[in-house]
Amino acid sequence: MPELPEVETIARGVDERLRGDRIETTWFSEKSEPFNSPPQLMATELQGRLIDRVHRVGKHIVFDLADRPAATSGLQWIVHLGMTGRLLVADPATPVPRHTHGVLHLASGRELRFIDPRRFGRMAIHGVSQRKTAPKRFQGTGQEPLTISRDEFAALFRPRRTPIKAALLNQKLLQGVGNIYADESLFRAGIRPRRMARHLKRAELDRLHAGLQSVLKEAISLGGSSVSDYVDADGVAGFFQLEHRVYLRTGLPCLVCGTPIRRILLAGRGTHYCPHCQR
């Protein structure tokens, strides 16, 4: 599943290419799974809108849509990529891939395509039901890992009676962190994933806060991690997987101490760590 760096990379790429473009028409598939809003409602509300801005909220890609005459203000189109979803900016002459579930036809002549073989991704319109008042902007489910302060981070995790790896994956606490970056940040902080969050000392939580933010920023700078089928808005793979220190390196020597990397199951997720460097 694309995590924060991958979603950020896609959102920035789409914003760079499509900001200011106008949605002329839309097409949505007949499959029911990819839609959190009725396709006909999305088609009606999206037609004629200007794409004012594309940005990330957690693991969601958010399209801020500029008004058209007599239309709802503050409307947003929300895309969640699920496990295998992709957003691609394409020329109409390019063959439409299988498993395409949404296409925005733009005034520039380009298309924005939502492709998702496993259909765990979702599309939705946000703000339609609040026509009499200014719509609340989409905020996601938890706090933002890139901007949360050290004090806020410590306050978030110190009461948790769960393993720290599970707490990091809880989208109601921090939104956007997934398996890859939880493992990588715990390695950088020198913390074993099974340790209870409430037993961590403040200095350890500070190291984890710094490790998480640094690994996320590095991954964004390298276009994310392509470990399965992730690509950016142009169909280009990321490179941060070449910098992984523990994730998917089971049995390989730790790049710091040489101890073989271990893999365990924690909260149903494959979890990778160094038994020497992480305490």
N, C-alpha and C positions, 0 to 999 in steps of 0.2 A: 504494500500500500504506500503510495506517495506520502511522505511526511513533510514537515514544515519547510525544509530547504527546497524540496522538489516543487511543492505547491507555490512557494515564493518565486522560484525561477520561472514557472509557467505563467504566473500572474504578471510578473514584470515583462515577460516576452509578449504576452497578449496586449498589455497596456501600451507598450512601445509601438506595436504595429497597428492597433485598432482604435486608440483614443481619438475621439472626434469623428469617427466613422458613424454612419447611420445604418440602422437595421431596416432593410426594405421589406423582406419577407422571411418566413421561417418554415422549416419542415421538421416534424418530429415523428419518430417511429410509432408503431402500434403496440409495442411492448409496454407493459404497465410498470415494470420494476423501476426504470430510471426516473420516475416522476414523483416528486413530492407536491407538485401543483398540477392541476389538469393541463394537458398539452394545449387544449384549445384556449384556455385562459392565458397561458404563456404566449401563444401565438398572437392573441389579440392585444395583450399589453406590451409586447416587445415591438410590434410593427410600428415603424416610424420613429422609434426612439434613437437618440444620440448616445453613443457610448462615451460617458463623461470621464470615467476612470475605472481601471481594473486593479484590484488589490487583493491581498490575502487577509483572511480572518481565521486563525487556527489552521485547519486543513481545508477550509472553504475558499473558493475563488469567487470574489464579489464584484459584480459589474454595477457601478453606479450609473444610472440612466438619466439623462437630461430630459426635461419636459418637452412635450409636444403640446400644441394648443388643446385646451379643454381636457387634459389628461392628468392622472394622478401624479403629484410631485413626490420626489424622494423615492421613487421606485428602484428596487435592486433585483438583479437576477443572480441567483446563488447556484454555484456548481460545486458539488463534492465528487471527487474522482473515484472514491471507493478503493478497490484493490487494483483494478486494471484499467481505470478510466484515463482518457487522454483528451486534451484540447489542442487541436491543430489549426493553424491559419493556413489556408490552402487556396490555390488557384482553382477556379471552377472546372478547368480542363483536366485536373488531376483526378484519376478514378477515385470514387468514394469507397473507402475500405468497408469490408464486412463489419457488422456489429456497430455501425454508425446509428446513433439514436437521436441526434439533433444536428441541424444545420441552420446557421444564420447567414442569410444572403445580404451582403453589405453594399452600400452605395458605391464604394470604391471598386467593386467588381470582385472582391475577395469573398471567401467563405470562412466561417468559423465552425469547425466540426467537433462534435462530442462523440467519441468512440469508446465503447466499453464492452469487451467480450463477455465478461462474467455478470454484468448488469447489477453490480453493487453500488455504482455511482448514482448520484441523484441530481436533479435539476429542479429549481423552484423559483417562484416569484415572491419577493418579500415587500410588504407595504401596501398591498392592494386592499386589505380589509380595513384600513385606517383612513378612509377617504375624508372624514370630517375633521381629522386632526393631522398635524404633521407626523408622518410615519417615524417610528423609532428605527434607527439604523441597526442593521444586523450586527450583533456583537459576539456571536458564538457562545461557547459553553463555559469557558474557564479564562484564566489569566494568560497574558501574552508572554511567552518565555524570553523574547528578546528585549523586553522593556521592564519586566518585573525587577524590583529592587532586591538587594540582599535581605533586608529586613522583612519584606513581604514574602520572599521565598522561604525564609526560615519559619515565619508564622504559618505558612501554608502547609509545611510538611511536619513540623515538630509534633502536632497532635495525632498524627496518623498511626493507627495500629496495624499497619500493613508493611510488607517488604518495600524498601525504597524503590525497587524497580517497578513494582505494581503501582505505587503512588505516582511515579513519573508518567506512567501510561494512562492515568486517569484523566480523561479529557475535561472533567468537571473542575479539576484543579489547574492544570496547565493544558492549553489547547495547542495541538500541533506536534507534540513529541510522540514518536512511535518507537518501535523496537530497535531500529538502527541507532538512533541518537541517544536513547536511554542507555544502551550498552556502552557506546563510545564515551558518553559523558561520565558514567560511573567509573570507567577505566581511568580517565584523566583525573578524576577526583580521588582515586585510590580506595574506592568503597565497593565492597561486595554487594551484589544485587539482592541477596537474601536478608541483609540486615534490616531490622525494623526501623522505619522512618523515625519513630519517636525516640529511639535510642541514639540517634546520631548527635554528636556534639555540634555546637554552633560553628566551630572552625571547619568541620567536615561539610556542613551545609553550605558554608561560604565557598569552599573548594568546588562543591558540586554546582553551585550557581555559576561560578566563573567557568567551570569546565563545560557546562551545558551551553552557555552563551557563546563561548569561543568555538565549540565544535559546530554549532548551527551557523555561525557567521562564515567559518571556513568552508562548510559544505555549500552554502549559498554562492560563495565566490567561485566555486568550481562547478556550479550548475547542478548540484545534487548528486545522489548516488543512483546509478543504474545497475541494480542487481537482478532485475527481471526484465520488465518491458517498459520501464519509465523512459520517456523522452520529453524534451521541452516543446514549446509551441511551434518550433520549426522541424520537429522530428529528430532532434539531435540529442544523443545520450549525454549524461553527466559524467564527471570524473572523480567525485569524492570517494567512490568505492576503492580507488587505488590508495587512499589514505586511511582506510579502516585499520584499527589496531587490534580489535577483538572480534567484531561482528563477522560471522561466517568464516572465522579462521580456526575452527575446531581442530585441535591436534597440532597445529603449527606453533613454532616457537614464538613466545612473546617478543615483540620488537624491542623491549626494554631489558628484560632479564633472561630470556631464553626458555622460560618455563612453558610447557605446552598449554595452549589455550583450552579451557574446558567449556562444554556446553551442557546446560541443564534446562529443564522445563520449569518455568515459574509463571504462575497465573495463566497457564496454557500457552505460553509463548517461549520459543527457543531463546535462551539467554546465554551470552558468551562473556567470559571474564578470565582474568589471569589470577590463579590462586596464590601467587607470590606478591604481585604488585597491589592487589586489592585485598583489604583487610576488613 
